[in-house]
Amino acid sequence: MRRRRHRPARWPAYRRVPCFTPVPLRARRDGWTPERQARFLGWLAQTGCVAKAAAKLGMARETAYRLRRREGAGSFAHAWDAVMTIRGGGEAPRRKVTLDERWMLAMEGGFVVRMRRGRFLAAWRKPSTSALLSLLASYDRALRRHDLWA
């Protein structure tokens, strides 16, 4: 009797892990660095399990949940929720980006997680030109409002 191989659930090719800004933390070699946060989301997208994704990085599941609850983790938590929603077959939720996050996306860049055929490939930081243009437009609107009242 032939055994069938269990195939993991495929990651839809047209859906992507949203770009996110990392949680601001004190720099530690063994902690949740920005690169480690991005890789965690990639492994979470591949495995669908927080414990397995954290273990791939040598971190504990509890520290991942603690990172998610920290101050300034809105973008990271949104990307986490989007990954879990996409894995469940739903549509990724939309989120408003704050002015501080927009500045970070424009100047330093957010992390982009690359997936291929359901597998995590890489994560890198990429500055966003659309965030820069949006930031400049919001500054322009603020200056125009100031000129009208001055």
C-alpha atoms as a printed R data frame, in Angstrom:
    type eleno elety resid chain resno      x      y      z
1   ATOM     1    CA   MET     A     1  0.000  0.000  0.000
2   ATOM     2    CA   ARG     A     2  1.374  3.394 -1.044
3   ATOM     3    CA   ARG     A     3  1.482  6.175  1.481
4   ATOM     4    CA   ARG     A     4  0.510  9.626  0.375
5   ATOM     5    CA   ARG     A     5  2.767 12.466  1.290
6   ATOM     6    CA   HIS     A     6  1.081 15.207  3.209
7   ATOM     7    CA   ARG     A     7  1.472 18.494  1.342
8   ATOM     8    CA   PRO     A     8  1.562 21.663  3.394
9   ATOM     9    CA   ALA     A     9 -1.006 24.361  2.674
10  ATOM    10    CA   ARG     A    10  0.200 26.515 -0.182
11  ATOM    11    CA   TRP     A    11  0.781 30.196  0.279
12  ATOM    12    CA   PRO     A    12 -1.183 32.057 -2.393
13  ATOM    13    CA   ALA     A    13  1.263 33.546 -4.899
14  ATOM    14    CA   TYR     A    14 -0.672 36.791 -5.252
15  ATOM    15    CA   ARG     A    15 -0.736 37.567 -1.526
16  ATOM    16    CA   ARG     A    16  2.221 39.105  0.218
17  ATOM    17    CA   VAL     A    17  3.352 39.664  3.760
18  ATOM    18    CA   PRO     A    18  2.790 43.398  4.262
19  ATOM    19    CA   CYS     A    19  5.768 45.680  4.623
20  ATOM    20    CA   PHE     A    20  6.224 46.667  8.273
21  ATOM    21    CA   THR     A    21  8.375 48.802 10.541
22  ATOM    22    CA   PRO     A    22 10.146 46.838 13.275
23  ATOM    23    CA   VAL     A    23  9.394 47.264 16.955
24  ATOM    24    CA   PRO     A    24 11.886 49.764 18.441
25  ATOM    25    CA   LEU     A    25 14.032 47.913 20.962
26  ATOM    26    CA   ARG     A    26 17.345 48.296 22.707
27  ATOM    27    CA   ALA     A    27 20.114 46.687 20.639
28  ATOM    28    CA   ARG     A    28 20.984 43.197 21.891
29  ATOM    29    CA   ARG     A    29 22.801 40.451 20.058
30  ATOM    30    CA   ASP     A    30 20.512 37.741 21.399
31  ATOM    31    CA   GLY     A    31 17.281 39.770 21.276
32  ATOM    32    CA   TRP     A    32 14.620 40.597 18.728
33  ATOM    33    CA   THR     A    33 16.659 42.562 16.203
34  ATOM    34    CA   PRO     A    34 14.789 44.138 13.262
35  ATOM    35    CA   GLU     A    35 16.137 41.425 10.952
36  ATOM    36    CA   ARG     A    36 15.000 38.710 13.353
37  ATOM    37    CA   GLN     A    37 11.525 40.257 13.491
38  ATOM    38    CA   ALA     A    38 11.300 40.172  9.691
39  ATOM    39    CA   ARG     A    39 12.545 36.596  9.517
40  ATOM    40    CA   PHE     A    40 10.025 35.622 12.197
41  ATOM    41    CA   LEU     A    41  7.163 36.892 10.035
42  ATOM    42    CA   GLY     A    42  8.558 34.964  7.069
43  ATOM    43    CA   TRP     A    43  8.741 31.729  9.040
44  ATOM    44    CA   LEU     A    44  5.297 32.422 10.514
45  ATOM    45    CA   ALA     A    45  3.928 32.757  6.988
46  ATOM    46    CA   GLN     A    46  5.527 29.463  6.016
47  ATOM    47    CA   THR     A    47  4.675 27.383  9.084
48  ATOM    48    CA   GLY     A    48  1.516 29.055 10.386
49  ATOM    49    CA   CYS     A    49  2.686 28.313 13.941
50  ATOM    50    CA   VAL     A    50  4.161 30.906 16.306
51  ATOM    51    CA   ALA     A    51  6.121 28.318 18.303
52  ATOM    52    CA   LYS     A    52  7.732 26.807 15.179
53  ATOM    53    CA   ALA     A    53  8.562 30.209 13.703
54  ATOM    54    CA   ALA     A    54 10.178 31.386 16.939
55  ATOM    55    CA   ALA     A    55 12.078 28.096 17.311
56  ATOM    56    CA   LYS     A    56 13.543 28.518 13.797
57  ATOM    57    CA   LEU     A    57 15.166 31.704 15.094
58  ATOM    58    CA   GLY     A    58 16.218 30.302 18.440
59  ATOM    59    CA   MET     A    59 13.657 32.396 20.301
60  ATOM    60    CA   ALA     A    60 10.801 31.450 22.594
61  ATOM    61    CA   ARG     A    61  7.123 31.674 21.707
62  ATOM    62    CA   GLU     A    62  6.437 33.726 24.833
63  ATOM    63    CA   THR     A    63  8.970 36.385 23.838
64  ATOM    64    CA   ALA     A    64  7.292 36.703 20.431
65  ATOM    65    CA   TYR     A    65  3.948 37.419 22.078
66  ATOM    66    CA   ARG     A    66  5.637 39.829 24.486
67  ATOM    67    CA   LEU     A    67  7.222 41.635 21.521
68  ATOM    68    CA   ARG     A    68  3.811 41.926 19.883
69  ATOM    69    CA   ARG     A    69  2.358 43.619 22.993
70  ATOM    70    CA   ARG     A    70  5.150 46.212 23.333
71  ATOM    71    CA   GLU     A    71  4.704 49.947 22.811
72  ATOM    72    CA   GLY     A    72  5.245 50.840 19.149
73  ATOM    73    CA   ALA     A    73  4.526 47.344 17.844
74  ATOM    74    CA   GLY     A    74  1.441 48.318 15.830
75  ATOM    75    CA   SER     A    75  3.010 47.728 12.430
76  ATOM    76    CA   PHE     A    76  4.546 44.408 13.503
77  ATOM    77    CA   ALA     A    77  1.265 43.224 15.054
78  ATOM    78    CA   HIS     A    78 -0.624 44.205 11.904
79  ATOM    79    CA   ALA     A    79  1.789 42.233  9.710
80  ATOM    80    CA   TRP     A    80  1.422 39.259 12.086
81  ATOM    81    CA   ASP     A    81 -2.385 39.449 11.862
82  ATOM    82    CA   ALA     A    82 -2.229 39.786  8.077
83  ATOM    83    CA   VAL     A    83 -0.026 36.687  7.779
84  ATOM    84    CA   MET     A    84 -2.389 34.617  9.898
85  ATOM    85    CA   THR     A    85 -5.447 35.906  8.006
86  ATOM    86    CA   ILE     A    86 -3.882 35.148  4.622
87  ATOM    87    CA   ARG     A    87 -2.956 31.640  5.784
88  ATOM    88    CA   GLY     A    88 -6.580 31.134  6.768
89  ATOM    89    CA   GLY     A    89 -7.700 32.105  3.277
90  ATOM    90    CA   GLY     A    90 -9.034 35.549  4.116
91  ATOM    91    CA   GLU     A    91 -8.108 39.009  2.921
92  ATOM    92    CA   ALA     A    92 -5.386 40.931  4.757
93  ATOM    93    CA   PRO     A    93 -6.799 43.736  6.915
94  ATOM    94    CA   ARG     A    94 -6.086 47.352  5.981
95  ATOM    95    CA   ARG     A    95 -4.337 49.662  8.409
96  ATOM    96    CA   LYS     A    96 -3.690 53.382  8.582
97  ATOM    97    CA   VAL     A    97 -0.018 54.299  8.810
98  ATOM    98    CA   THR     A    98  0.917 56.980 11.329
99  ATOM    99    CA   LEU     A    99  3.088 59.956 10.413
100 ATOM   100    CA   ASP     A   100  6.038 58.546 12.384
101 ATOM   101    CA   GLU     A   101  5.765 55.187 10.622
102 ATOM   102    CA   ARG     A   102  5.490 56.908  7.249
103 ATOM   103    CA   TRP     A   103  8.719 58.786  7.976
104 ATOM   104    CA   MET     A   104 10.432 55.521  8.957
105 ATOM   105    CA   LEU     A   105  9.175 53.801  5.793
106 ATOM   106    CA   ALA     A   106 10.352 56.674  3.611
107 ATOM   107    CA   MET     A   107 13.784 57.265  5.117
108 ATOM   108    CA   GLU     A   108 14.982 53.960  6.562
109 ATOM   109    CA   GLY     A   109 12.573 51.627  4.841
110 ATOM   110    CA   GLY     A   110 10.284 48.941  6.078
111 ATOM   111    CA   PHE     A   111 11.039 45.263  5.983
112 ATOM   112    CA   VAL     A   112  9.888 43.306  2.966
113 ATOM   113    CA   VAL     A   113  9.430 39.558  3.390
114 ATOM   114    CA   ARG     A   114  9.876 37.498  0.214
115 ATOM   115    CA   MET     A   115  7.918 34.272 -0.170
116 ATOM   116    CA   ARG     A   116  8.020 31.835 -3.068
117 ATOM   117    CA   ARG     A   117  5.613 28.922 -3.451
118 ATOM   118    CA   GLY     A   118  4.770 29.019  0.228
119 ATOM   119    CA   ARG     A   119  8.366 29.084  1.414
120 ATOM   120    CA   PHE     A   120 10.174 31.900  3.181
121 ATOM   121    CA   LEU     A   121 13.136 33.092  1.094
122 ATOM   122    CA   ALA     A   122 14.491 36.315  2.513
123 ATOM   123    CA   ALA     A   123 13.746 39.560  4.293
124 ATOM   124    CA   TRP     A   124 15.348 42.921  3.601
125 ATOM   125    CA   ARG     A   125 14.835 46.596  4.246
126 ATOM   126    CA   LYS     A   126 13.524 48.679  1.359
127 ATOM   127    CA   PRO     A   127 12.789 52.428  1.438
128 ATOM   128    CA   SER     A   128  9.371 53.290  0.045
129 ATOM   129    CA   THR     A   129  9.060 56.032 -2.542
130 ATOM   130    CA   SER     A   130  5.278 56.099 -2.164
131 ATOM   131    CA   ALA     A   131  5.689 56.695  1.584
132 ATOM   132    CA   LEU     A   132  8.099 59.539  0.799
133 ATOM   133    CA   LEU     A   133  5.653 61.157 -1.621
134 ATOM   134    CA   SER     A   134  2.813 60.737  0.877
135 ATOM   135    CA   LEU     A   135  4.953 62.270  3.618
136 ATOM   136    CA   LEU     A   136  5.840 65.258  1.422
137 ATOM   137    CA   ALA     A   137  2.180 65.733  0.495
138 ATOM   138    CA   SER     A   138  1.148 65.767  4.164
139 ATOM   139    CA   TYR     A   139  3.867 68.340  4.947
140 ATOM   140    CA   ASP     A   140  2.694 70.414  1.981
141 ATOM   141    CA   ARG     A   141 -0.907 70.333  3.228
142 ATOM   142    CA   ALA     A   142  0.232 71.368  6.706
143 ATOM   143    CA   LEU     A   143  2.217 74.304  5.304
144 ATOM   144    CA   ARG     A   144 -0.732 75.462  3.196
145 ATOM   145    CA   ARG     A   145 -3.028 75.356  6.221
146 ATOM   146    CA   HIS     A   146 -0.511 77.376  8.200
147 ATOM   147    CA   ASP     A   147 -0.252 80.014  5.433
148 ATOM   148    CA   LEU     A   148 -4.031 80.407  5.308
149 ATOM   149    CA   TRP     A   149 -4.288 81.215  9.005
150 ATOM   150    CA   ALA     A   150 -1.104 83.302  9.334
